[in-house]
């Protein structure tokens, strides 16, 4: 498609937007005039970086947003047809912003290919809740259904089907979709793709899900754990790795469990650096309320074969050449670019350091919790404070994120924790007001 054809096509839509994320992973968008697209592609379009979390200081706030021309997707909602690009952030033309989360993933992918000779396919599991009621008012379940329950009890099937149809129209293929374990909870899995596309798709998926939920009178949330005594929404990431010729490097028929030495080292890196990267994978104080025994969220740093209590799971593969890993501690409230970049970087560091992942978890990993201590290095952090301490001590995390993003990210998350730590809740009134 020529530039003139693209401009004519976009002119007939209701809006054209450039999407990007702040450091927290929240979707940002800038509507633009498609008639100006040639100039925007050449020079970018300016915005106030100091008003975006972790992006810039007020005394040096001008930033330029450049659309990635290959990322264009046309999204057709009930009342609007939208053309959207994924944006790249620059300090000025020719100078990429060190605070752009997408740039972190781009760099890690490039290093993996050039320095190690590896390429990846990623397939995240997208979990979310569909709730009744106002966004900031009382939250009510939209159904009382459970895992794989069918209609009419599964009230969200129509919503999922509409999301899937819109995704298909803009070239995103789904693999499976179903009601999840918790009432009002849903999951849609997309087909595996390259890491940058997987992160870009996550941004698009979240936007579509929010919009479609509203069309049906629901409110969609990617908050990890909205309800006590219920399972969380996770962001499980399936990852396979190949050499430059397309051969799966995780499988070796001659090794125990069919796992290659490369796979064991990759898993070893994830386990070793799991605590100090937890703040990226589980980035809110609500995230840590999900790490509960017997709620399908991992609590131990370990790995297992087909074991959903493990932090790293090796799913069953009909074709051994499809051998992959699944990381189970991330949640959907984080920044997908940083989460995917960190996952790949942990595994590559494990290969570099020739780490071994040890023996797999036997039975439920939750059984190990009987003899744990308050501060236990075997476990994933149990609070955002513990995750902050581990991230502050880490030498690995600043190397992955870059000093600019690391410093800004730590400042954002520390402020978030301090606000939470000092906030007095109704539960405290109930327990202590009578003292």
Secondary structure, DSSP 8 states (H G I E B T S, - for coil): --HHHHHHHHHTSSEEEEEEE-TT--EEEEE--GGGHHHHHHH-EEEEGGGSTTT--GGG-EEEEEE-GGG-EEEE-SS-EEEEEEEEEEEETTEE-TT-HHHHHHHHHHHIIIII-EEEEEEEEEEEEEEES-SSS--EES----TT--TTT-TTHHHHHHHHHHHHHTT--EEEEEE-SSTTEEEEEE--B-HHHHHHHHHHHHHHHHHHHHHTT-EEE--S--STTS------EEEEEEETT--BSSB-TTSGGGB-HHHHHHHHHHHHTTTTTHHHHS-STTGGGG--TTTTS--BS-EEES-TTSSEEE---SSGGG--EEE-S--TTS-HHHHHHHHHHHHHHHHHTT----S---S-GGGGGGG--SS-TTB--SSHHHHHHHHHH-SHHHHHH-HHHHHHHHHHHHHHHHHHHT---HHHHHHHTT-
